[in-house]
């Protein structure tokens, strides 16, 4: 039997390391460059009368919509009673999709475990919807207002709604947890797998595309979205 030399082992390890480093560098390069390619907004000729917002906490982008209008009543699907506050006077709801492990097990970056990050990056964990109620929205660098038409809003609602897991009655599947961020939010089971190619911000960017709004060609980061809404 042929003996494997230490030199051969080192060569193999260096090749593996080179592939990993190369993949990371290519990902970082594409993650920086591709967001600059803009997908233009599609004007459907209708009056732009419904306000929505894109809102980021510095890492994760939410799509913020009116709690209720004649097109959609989000409070009927995301009950106020699912939040700690139980308040019913909220006017906006922010919804984001992401990795369930990140949402529920990583309240701060200091709590991030390698296992959580690894599973999230490589399609190995479940996903969740994070829903937050707000009484008002204030435009700032981290919060941009967009006016869209009724038809565009219907498309946005359909896109967001389709990402929720539903029971046999069509109801969203609430996740009982103490890992909420405040007294105004709740978590629900979602469809799809999170990965380094399909992040929370990729989903939000796709939501904008689905409703005919400006968006990045592809982006894994919130920067890639807000780049087009300065």
Phi, psi and omega in degrees: 000135182288130179281139178268120182279159178299324180298318180296318179298317180296321179299314179298315180297321179293324177294317178297315179298320179298320178296318180296312180297319179297318179297317180297317181294318178295318179299314180298320180294313179293323179295335178272318187277316186299326178299338180288342176280113186269135168267114187291154176292149179252114181277116181271004177082358180268162178293133179271099190235349182256122181277130169233168181223151165252129186226130180239146174266012181106344179226317190244133180259131174252151170262121184253131185226165175298141179300318185210135167209189184286353178267317183210137173246096182294332181293342177282337180257328177242082186302139176304330183293346178282348178266161179296320186288328184064008182293153182238012184257021178283149182248342181226154175228130177257132181232133178222152178249144179190185180287131183297321180295318177298314183298313190265335186249357184230074181297330176223163179299333179294339181269359183292128177258150179301319181299321179294314180296319181295314180297319181295320184289332189237041170060028188254001181228172181275169179243167182212158173257134177250121183243127182233131178267146179223145176279327177208160177239136180242122180294136179198188180298330182262005183213112183243134180268139178228130175264127181232164181278170179297318180294320178294323179293322177301318179294321178295314179301315180297320180296312182293313182301323183294342182275345179282138168287143182230152176275188183296341179266000180085010181273147176294147184264100182294140177255106178292119181201153175266000184274033177282161184272340182196205180260008185238013186230166180204161180243150179220150177294148184227167177266155174094163180246131176285147174201175179293343177266340183227084186263180177300323181284329174299317179297313180297320178297320178292329177295320177295318178300315184298331181260013175076026181256165176302142179201167175278154176304315174198142177206138174265354187237161176291331179303318182296334177278308185291342176305329184263006181227040179284000000 
